[in-house]
Amino acid sequence: MIKKTLLGAAFAALAMTAITGTSHDAKASDDKTLVIGTMWESQPLAMAPRRSRFFNESEILDTLIKLDYDLKPIPGLATEWHRVSPTVWQFKLRENVVFHDGTKLDAQAVKFSIERVVALLPYAADLLNIKSINALSPLVLEIENSEPYAALPNQLTDAITVVYAKSSFNDAGEFVKPVGTGPWKFEEYRKQDRTIVSRFDGYWGEKPALEKIEYRFIPDHNSRTLALEAGEIDFVTNMLPSDVKRLSADEDFKVYAEPTSGIYYGAFNAGENSILSDVRIRRAVNALVDRNLIVEAALDGIGEPAWEFFAPSFDWAPRADHKYKLDTDLAASLLSDAGYEKVDGKWVKDGEPLTLRILSYTSRTEMPMITEAMAALLNQQGIATEVGMYTWGGMLDLVKRGEYDVSVVFWTPEMTGHPDLHLKSQFHSKAGLNYQFWENADFDAAVDKGRTLDLGDEQEATYTKAMNILHDDAPIIPLVHKVFVVAATKDVENYHIHPSGFFFDFKNVSK
């Protein structure tokens, strides 16, 4: 049933591709330029959180601290950092670093950048929790938090904290273009088409092998892969699972696949306007959906079944004492306790079928497949569904108004290598991203305490408590842990997937 639905969607998409074709006629023949087909438009003239990730993933701008391939903090623009007191951190900056405009990086420049970011992006203020910033000397920066904050170094790896030169802003303090210290500098932007960056020969680290990288915006998922096969681009992201299998068998291409901690999950509306305000129904839904089948049938095996929020492959991620599991008997008991009975294969109460309004968005490659598969499995188990696929903005408008039961979304909880960002910003009752109307005072207290604690037994116990509450109160249904997949022509060499999924690291790549 699932495969029939998905095949129909695939044939429809292929038919559309045959009509429209691809919009680019240039060939990726220059051995000093890497041409990439991207799902999202790389907008270098926008500073909003989603778009600012491009500055980090493309390495136009640097962060003070970076994450290695094990997601451990390593030096970036800061070579050392230490905690002076529970609320104060000091950072020693790298010497002889210059911005793309030729100005020097020093503590005053970093202070200016962080203060600008916090002023323009309220999300950054929540992330960094800063009371004051001081330049103690040209190469020593001090940050005082408003409360003890052990998570700060990890948060300073987040893309939103990249360091901007003053020339990135106009006299009114408005962002105009990205001027950073990274190995690539912004060169050109063509709206709804491409963004071009070029090698910065004044870069403080090892110079890139390539001279230019061209990020081409190809939103149609079929067209991106066709552009690779036609020789129009060198590198493609966010492929359909069927394309992954085909290219893997073609010796002209290289397919790279690595698990990340990014997760597709259903966010439950726990507010009074949703049937999922009843925790018994939330737990029942978790027990009825076979994540293994979603991965195998909907994604051709490209993904990992998610029975918990954090992927198991990262040792920094806290765990609950139990995972969800497929258990139809448990689900039946929970639904019966909630007043439902199964009639002719359907769960009903007072003559009304149990029906869930499921929303999602189409711009991310796997999202329609995962959403439809989850709905099909629930229908199979006697829970009716009404599925609506929207743009991200269209879905979010409905979610904010509480006009939904489940919103299927993607979250990237690996970006900082610390649980604070993900638990605090998503599920805390005061979080700006918590549109689920879910509140749990004990969860809030555990997360608030966890961010103050250094690594050790107390931190582990505190976050385990938070994860147990998240599991037991079930405001979400984890579905699929992301396997990050890209493909390139066989001429592309020395590429390695970074587990963040938002950091391409093209410095060592050549053609």
C-alpha positions as CSV (number, residue, x, y, z in Angstrom):
1,M,0.0,0.0,0.0
2,I,2.8,2.4,1.0
3,K,4.9,1.6,-2.1
4,K,1.9,2.0,-4.4
5,T,1.3,5.5,-3.1
6,L,5.0,6.5,-3.3
7,L,5.4,5.1,-6.8
8,G,2.4,7.1,-8.0
9,A,4.0,10.3,-6.6
10,A,7.3,9.4,-8.2
11,F,5.8,8.9,-11.6
12,A,4.0,12.2,-11.3
13,A,7.2,14.0,-10.4
14,L,9.1,12.4,-13.3
15,A,6.4,13.5,-15.7
16,M,6.7,17.0,-14.5
17,T,10.5,16.9,-14.9
18,A,10.1,15.7,-18.5
19,I,8.0,18.7,-19.2
20,T,10.1,21.4,-17.5
21,G,13.7,20.0,-17.8
22,T,16.5,21.8,-16.0
23,S,17.0,25.5,-16.0
24,H,20.8,25.5,-16.5
25,D,22.7,25.0,-19.7
26,A,26.3,25.6,-18.4
27,K,28.5,22.6,-18.0
28,A,30.6,21.8,-14.9
29,S,33.8,21.4,-17.0
30,D,36.1,23.8,-15.2
31,D,38.5,21.8,-13.0
32,K,39.0,24.7,-10.6
33,T,35.3,25.3,-10.0
34,L,32.9,23.0,-8.1
35,V,29.3,23.3,-9.1
36,I,26.7,22.1,-6.5
37,G,23.0,21.5,-6.9
38,T,21.2,22.5,-3.8
39,M,17.6,22.0,-2.5
40,W,17.5,25.3,-0.7
41,E,18.4,28.6,-2.2
42,S,21.7,29.8,-0.8
43,Q,20.8,33.4,0.1
44,P,24.0,35.3,1.1
45,L,22.2,38.6,1.5
46,A,19.8,37.3,4.2
47,M,20.7,36.8,7.8
48,A,17.7,34.9,9.2
49,P,18.6,31.6,11.0
50,R,17.8,29.2,8.2
51,R,19.8,31.3,5.7
52,S,22.7,32.0,8.0
53,R,23.6,28.3,8.0
54,F,24.8,28.9,4.5
55,F,27.6,31.1,5.8
56,N,28.8,28.3,8.0
57,E,28.3,25.4,5.7
58,S,30.0,27.2,2.8
59,E,32.7,28.6,5.2
60,I,32.3,32.2,4.1
61,L,32.4,33.0,7.8
62,D,34.0,31.2,10.8
63,T,32.8,30.5,14.3
64,L,34.9,30.9,17.4
65,I,34.7,27.2,18.0
66,K,34.2,24.4,15.5
67,L,33.1,20.7,15.6
68,D,35.4,17.9,14.5
69,Y,34.1,14.8,12.7
70,D,33.2,13.3,16.1
71,L,31.2,16.5,16.9
72,K,33.7,17.5,19.6
73,P,34.6,21.2,20.0
74,I,37.9,22.2,18.4
75,P,39.6,25.6,17.9
76,G,38.2,27.9,15.3
77,L,38.8,31.6,15.6
78,A,39.4,30.9,19.3
79,T,42.4,28.7,20.0
80,E,41.7,28.3,23.7
81,W,38.8,28.8,26.1
82,H,38.2,28.3,29.8
83,R,35.6,29.0,32.5
84,V,36.8,31.7,34.9
85,S,33.7,31.4,37.1
86,P,30.3,29.7,36.8
87,T,29.1,32.7,34.7
88,V,32.2,33.9,32.9
89,W,34.2,32.4,30.0
90,Q,37.4,33.7,28.4
91,F,38.5,33.0,24.8
92,K,42.0,33.4,23.4
93,L,41.7,34.4,19.7
94,R,43.9,33.2,16.8
95,E,46.7,35.5,15.8
96,N,47.2,37.1,12.3
97,V,43.6,36.5,11.1
98,V,42.1,39.0,8.6
99,F,38.7,39.5,7.2
100,H,38.0,39.4,3.5
101,D,38.0,43.2,3.5
102,G,41.6,43.2,4.9
103,T,40.7,44.4,8.4
104,K,42.1,42.5,11.3
105,L,40.3,40.1,13.6
106,D,40.6,41.0,17.2
107,A,38.5,40.9,20.4
108,Q,36.8,44.2,19.6
109,A,35.8,42.9,16.2
110,V,34.3,39.7,17.7
111,K,32.5,41.7,20.4
112,F,31.0,43.9,17.7
113,S,29.9,40.9,15.7
114,I,28.2,39.0,18.5
115,E,26.4,42.1,19.8
116,R,25.1,42.8,16.2
117,V,23.9,39.2,15.9
118,V,22.1,39.3,19.2
119,A,20.5,42.6,18.3
120,L,19.3,41.4,14.9
121,L,18.4,37.8,15.7
122,P,16.4,37.2,19.0
123,Y,17.1,33.5,18.6
124,A,20.8,34.2,19.1
125,A,20.0,36.0,22.4
126,D,18.3,32.8,23.7
127,L,21.0,30.6,22.4
128,L,24.0,32.5,23.9
129,N,22.4,33.8,27.2
130,I,24.9,36.8,27.3
131,K,24.9,39.4,30.0
132,S,28.0,41.3,28.8
133,I,31.0,41.0,26.4
134,N,34.4,42.6,27.1
135,A,37.6,42.8,25.1
136,L,40.2,42.3,27.8
137,S,43.1,42.6,25.3
138,P,43.5,42.5,21.5
139,L,43.3,38.7,21.5
140,V,41.3,37.9,24.7
141,L,37.5,38.1,24.8
142,E,35.4,37.6,27.9
143,I,31.8,36.7,27.8
144,E,29.6,36.9,31.0
145,N,26.4,34.9,31.0
146,S,23.3,35.9,32.9
147,E,23.4,32.5,34.7
148,P,25.9,29.6,35.0
149,Y,26.1,28.3,31.4
150,A,28.4,25.3,30.7
151,A,27.0,24.9,27.2
152,L,28.4,28.1,25.9
153,P,31.4,26.7,24.0
154,N,29.1,24.3,22.1
155,Q,26.6,27.0,21.3
156,L,29.4,29.0,19.8
157,T,29.8,26.4,17.1
158,D,26.2,27.1,15.9
159,A,26.0,28.7,12.5
160,I,24.1,31.7,13.9
161,T,27.3,32.7,15.8
162,V,29.6,33.2,12.8
163,V,31.8,36.2,13.1
164,Y,31.1,39.1,10.7
165,A,33.4,42.0,9.8
166,K,32.0,45.5,10.4
167,S,31.7,46.0,6.6
168,S,29.0,43.3,6.6
169,F,26.6,46.0,7.9
170,N,25.7,49.5,6.8
171,D,25.8,52.7,8.9
172,A,22.4,51.9,10.2
173,G,23.6,48.6,11.5
174,E,21.6,46.6,8.9
175,F,23.1,43.5,7.3
176,V,24.2,44.0,3.7
177,K,26.5,41.2,2.8
178,P,28.7,38.5,4.5
179,V,32.3,39.5,5.0
180,G,34.1,37.0,7.1
181,T,37.4,35.2,7.7
182,G,36.6,31.9,6.1
183,P,38.5,30.1,3.2
184,W,35.8,31.3,0.8
185,K,34.6,34.8,0.2
186,F,31.2,35.9,-1.3
187,E,31.5,36.9,-4.9
188,E,28.1,36.9,-6.6
189,Y,24.4,36.2,-6.0
190,R,21.8,35.6,-8.8
191,K,18.3,35.4,-7.2
192,Q,16.6,32.1,-7.6
193,D,19.6,30.8,-9.5
194,R,23.0,30.6,-7.9
195,T,25.5,31.9,-5.4
196,I,29.2,32.0,-6.2
197,V,32.1,32.1,-3.7
198,S,35.8,32.3,-4.5
199,R,38.9,31.2,-2.7
200,F,40.3,33.7,-0.1
201,D,44.0,33.6,-0.4
202,G,44.4,35.4,2.9
203,Y,42.8,32.6,4.8
204,W,44.5,31.8,8.2
205,G,44.4,28.0,7.6
206,E,45.3,25.7,4.7
207,K,44.2,27.2,1.4
208,P,41.5,25.4,-0.6
209,A,42.5,23.5,-3.7
210,L,39.6,24.9,-5.8
211,E,39.3,28.5,-6.9
212,K,35.5,28.8,-6.9
213,I,32.3,27.0,-5.7
214,E,29.0,27.6,-7.4
215,Y,25.8,26.8,-5.4
216,R,23.0,26.3,-7.9
217,F,19.4,26.4,-6.7
218,I,17.5,23.5,-8.2
219,P,14.4,22.9,-6.0
220,D,12.9,20.0,-8.0
221,H,14.3,16.8,-6.5
222,N,14.4,14.9,-9.8
223,S,16.0,17.8,-11.7
224,R,18.9,18.1,-9.3
225,T,20.0,14.5,-10.0
226,L,19.4,14.8,-13.7
227,A,21.6,17.9,-13.7
228,L,24.4,15.8,-12.2
229,E,23.9,13.0,-14.7
230,A,23.9,15.5,-17.6
231,G,27.2,17.0,-16.5
232,E,25.7,20.4,-15.6
233,I,26.8,20.1,-12.0
234,D,29.5,18.2,-10.1
235,F,27.8,17.5,-6.8
236,V,24.2,17.1,-5.7
237,T,22.5,17.1,-2.2
238,N,19.2,15.8,-0.9
239,M,18.5,13.1,-3.5
240,L,15.5,10.9,-3.8
241,P,16.2,7.4,-2.4
242,S,15.6,5.9,-5.8
243,D,18.3,8.1,-7.3
244,V,20.7,7.1,-4.5
245,K,20.3,3.4,-5.6
246,R,20.7,4.2,-9.3
247,L,23.8,6.3,-8.9
248,S,25.4,3.9,-6.5
249,A,25.5,1.3,-9.3
250,D,27.0,3.8,-11.8
251,E,30.8,3.9,-12.0
252,D,30.7,7.5,-13.3
253,F,29.5,8.7,-9.9
254,K,30.4,8.5,-6.2
255,V,27.7,8.3,-3.6
256,Y,28.5,9.4,0.0
257,A,26.2,8.4,2.9
258,E,26.7,8.8,6.6
259,P,24.3,8.9,9.5
260,T,23.7,12.2,11.3
261,S,21.6,13.0,14.3
262,G,19.1,15.0,12.2
263,I,15.7,13.6,12.8
264,Y,12.3,13.5,11.1
265,Y,9.6,13.4,13.8
266,G,6.0,14.2,14.3
267,A,5.3,17.0,16.8
268,F,2.1,16.4,18.6
269,N,-0.4,19.2,19.4
270,A,-0.9,18.7,23.1
271,G,-3.2,21.7,23.4
272,E,-6.9,21.5,24.3
273,N,-7.9,21.8,20.6
274,S,-6.4,18.5,19.7
275,I,-7.3,14.9,20.5
276,L,-3.6,14.5,21.3
277,S,-4.0,16.5,24.5
278,D,-4.6,13.0,26.0
279,V,-1.2,11.5,26.7
280,R,-2.6,8.0,26.3
281,I,-3.4,8.6,22.7
282,R,0.1,10.1,22.2
283,R,1.7,7.0,23.6
284,A,-0.6,4.8,21.6
285,V,0.4,6.5,18.3
286,N,4.0,5.9,19.2
287,A,3.3,2.2,19.8
288,L,1.5,1.8,16.4
289,V,3.9,3.1,13.9
290,D,6.6,0.7,12.6
291,R,9.6,2.9,11.9
292,N,11.5,0.0,10.3
293,L,8.8,-0.2,7.7
294,I,8.9,3.5,7.0
295,V,12.6,3.3,6.3
296,E,12.5,0.2,4.2
297,A,9.3,0.9,2.2
298,A,9.2,4.6,2.0
299,L,12.9,5.4,1.9
300,D,14.4,2.3,0.2
301,G,16.5,1.8,3.3
302,I,18.1,5.3,3.3
303,G,17.7,6.3,6.9
304,E,17.7,4.8,10.4
305,P,14.5,3.9,12.3
306,A,14.0,6.4,15.1
307,W,12.7,5.0,18.4
308,E,14.1,7.9,20.4
309,F,14.8,11.6,19.8
310,F,18.6,11.5,19.7
311,A,20.4,9.1,17.3
312,P,22.3,6.4,19.2
313,S,25.6,6.9,17.3
314,F,26.6,10.1,19.2
315,D,27.9,9.7,22.7
316,W,27.2,13.3,23.8
317,A,23.4,12.7,23.4
318,P,21.4,11.8,26.5
319,R,19.1,8.8,26.6
320,A,15.9,7.9,28.3
321,D,15.8,4.7,30.2
322,H,13.5,3.2,27.6
323,K,12.9,3.5,23.9
324,Y,9.6,3.4,22.0
325,K,8.8,0.1,20.4
326,L,6.1,-1.4,18.2
327,D,3.4,-2.8,20.5
328,T,-0.1,-3.1,19.2
329,D,-1.4,-4.6,22.5
330,L,-0.1,-1.7,24.5
331,A,-1.7,0.7,22.0
332,A,-5.0,-1.1,22.2
333,S,-4.9,-0.9,26.1
334,L,-4.1,2.8,26.0
335,L,-6.9,3.6,23.5
336,S,-9.4,1.5,25.5
337,D,-8.5,3.4,28.7
338,A,-9.1,6.7,26.7
339,G,-12.6,5.5,26.0
340,Y,-12.2,4.2,22.4
341,E,-13.3,0.9,21.1
342,K,-12.4,-0.9,17.8
343,V,-15.4,-1.3,15.5
344,D,-14.9,-2.9,12.1
345,G,-11.2,-2.3,12.3
346,K,-11.6,1.4,13.3
347,W,-11.0,3.1,16.7
348,V,-14.2,5.1,17.6
349,K,-15.6,7.0,20.6
350,D,-19.2,8.0,20.9
351,G,-19.7,7.0,17.3
352,E,-16.9,9.2,16.0
353,P,-13.7,7.8,14.4
354,L,-10.4,8.7,15.9
355,T,-9.0,11.0,13.2
356,L,-5.6,12.8,13.2
357,R,-4.9,16.0,11.1
358,I,-1.4,15.5,9.9
359,L,0.5,18.4,8.3
360,S,3.9,18.6,6.7
361,Y,5.8,20.4,3.9
362,T,7.1,19.4,0.5
363,S,10.4,21.2,0.2
364,R,12.5,18.6,2.0
365,T,13.2,15.5,-0.2
366,E,12.0,12.7,2.1
367,M,9.3,14.5,3.9
368,P,6.2,13.6,1.7
369,M,7.3,9.9,1.7
370,I,7.7,9.8,5.5
371,T,4.5,11.6,6.2
372,E,2.4,9.5,3.8
373,A,4.0,6.3,5.2
374,M,3.2,7.2,8.8
375,A,-0.4,8.1,7.8
376,A,-0.8,4.8,5.9
377,L,0.4,2.8,8.9
378,L,-1.9,4.6,11.3
379,N,-4.8,3.9,8.9
380,Q,-3.9,0.3,8.8
381,Q,-4.0,0.2,12.6
382,G,-7.5,1.8,12.7
383,I,-6.7,5.5,13.2
384,A,-8.0,7.7,10.4
385,T,-5.8,10.5,9.0
386,E,-6.2,13.7,7.1
387,V,-2.9,14.6,5.5
388,G,-2.1,18.1,4.2
389,M,1.2,19.0,2.5
390,Y,2.2,22.7,2.4
391,T,5.1,25.0,2.0
392,W,7.1,25.4,5.2
393,G,5.5,28.8,5.8
394,G,2.0,27.5,5.0
395,M,2.3,24.6,7.5
396,L,3.8,26.8,10.2
397,D,0.8,29.3,10.0
398,L,-1.6,26.4,10.7
399,V,0.6,25.0,13.5
400,K,0.9,28.4,15.2
401,R,-2.9,28.6,15.3
402,G,-3.2,25.1,16.7
403,E,-5.1,23.8,13.6
404,Y,-3.4,20.4,13.5
405,D,-2.8,17.2,15.5
406,V,0.6,16.1,14.1
407,S,3.1,18.2,12.2
408,V,5.9,16.2,10.6
409,V,9.1,18.2,10.7
410,F,12.9,17.9,10.5
411,W,15.3,18.9,13.2
412,T,19.1,18.9,13.3
413,P,20.0,18.2,16.9
414,E,23.6,17.5,16.0
415,M,24.7,21.1,15.2
416,T,26.3,21.9,18.5
417,G,27.2,18.5,20.0
418,H,25.3,19.4,23.2
419,P,21.7,18.7,24.3
420,D,20.9,22.2,25.5
421,L,20.1,23.7,22.1
422,H,17.8,20.9,21.1
423,L,15.8,20.3,24.3
424,K,15.6,24.0,25.4
425,S,14.7,25.5,22.1
426,Q,12.2,22.8,21.0
427,F,10.4,21.6,24.0
428,H,10.8,24.0,26.9
429,S,7.5,25.6,27.7
430,K,8.9,29.1,27.1
431,A,10.8,28.2,23.9
432,G,10.1,30.3,20.9
433,L,9.9,27.2,18.7
434,N,7.5,25.3,20.9
435,Y,4.3,25.5,19.0
436,Q,3.0,22.2,20.5
437,F,1.2,23.7,23.6
438,W,3.1,21.2,25.7
439,E,4.2,22.2,29.1
440,N,6.0,20.1,31.8
441,A,7.5,21.9,34.7
442,D,9.7,19.1,35.7
443,F,11.1,18.9,32.2
444,D,11.7,22.7,32.2
445,A,13.5,22.4,35.5
446,A,15.8,19.6,34.3
447,V,16.7,21.4,31.1
448,D,17.3,24.7,32.9
449,K,19.6,22.9,35.3
450,G,21.4,20.8,32.7
451,R,22.8,23.8,30.8
452,T,24.6,24.9,34.0
453,L,26.4,21.7,34.6
454,D,29.8,20.5,33.3
455,L,30.2,17.0,32.0
456,G,29.9,14.4,34.7
457,D,27.5,12.3,36.7
458,E,25.2,15.1,37.7
459,Q,24.8,16.4,34.2
460,E,24.1,12.9,32.9
461,A,21.5,12.2,35.6
462,T,19.8,15.6,34.9
463,Y,19.5,15.1,31.2
464,T,18.4,11.5,31.7
465,K,15.6,12.8,33.8
466,A,14.6,15.2,31.0
467,M,14.7,12.5,28.4
468,N,12.6,10.2,30.6
469,I,9.9,12.9,30.8
470,L,10.1,13.5,27.1
471,H,9.6,9.7,26.5
472,D,6.8,9.2,29.0
473,D,4.8,12.4,28.2
474,A,5.3,11.7,24.5
475,P,4.9,15.2,22.9
476,I,6.6,13.8,19.8
477,I,6.8,10.6,17.7
478,P,10.4,10.1,16.5
479,L,10.3,8.6,13.0
480,V,13.6,8.5,11.0
481,H,17.2,9.5,11.9
482,K,18.7,11.2,8.9
483,V,21.3,9.5,6.8
484,F,23.0,12.4,4.9
485,V,23.5,11.4,1.3
486,V,25.3,13.3,-1.5
487,A,26.6,12.3,-4.9
488,A,29.4,13.6,-7.1
489,T,31.0,12.9,-10.4
490,K,33.9,10.4,-10.2
491,D,36.3,13.3,-10.8
492,V,35.6,14.9,-7.4
493,E,38.2,13.9,-4.8
494,N,38.8,14.1,-1.1
495,Y,35.2,14.8,0.0
496,H,34.1,13.6,3.4
497,I,30.6,14.0,5.0
498,H,30.6,16.0,8.2
499,P,28.1,14.6,10.7
500,S,26.6,18.0,11.2
501,G,25.0,17.8,7.8
502,F,25.4,21.6,7.7
503,F,29.1,21.9,7.1
504,F,30.4,20.9,3.6
505,D,34.1,21.4,4.3
506,F,35.2,21.7,0.7
507,K,38.7,23.0,1.6
508,N,40.4,19.7,0.6
509,V,38.2,18.9,-2.3
510,S,39.6,18.9,-5.9
511,K,38.5,17.8,-9.4
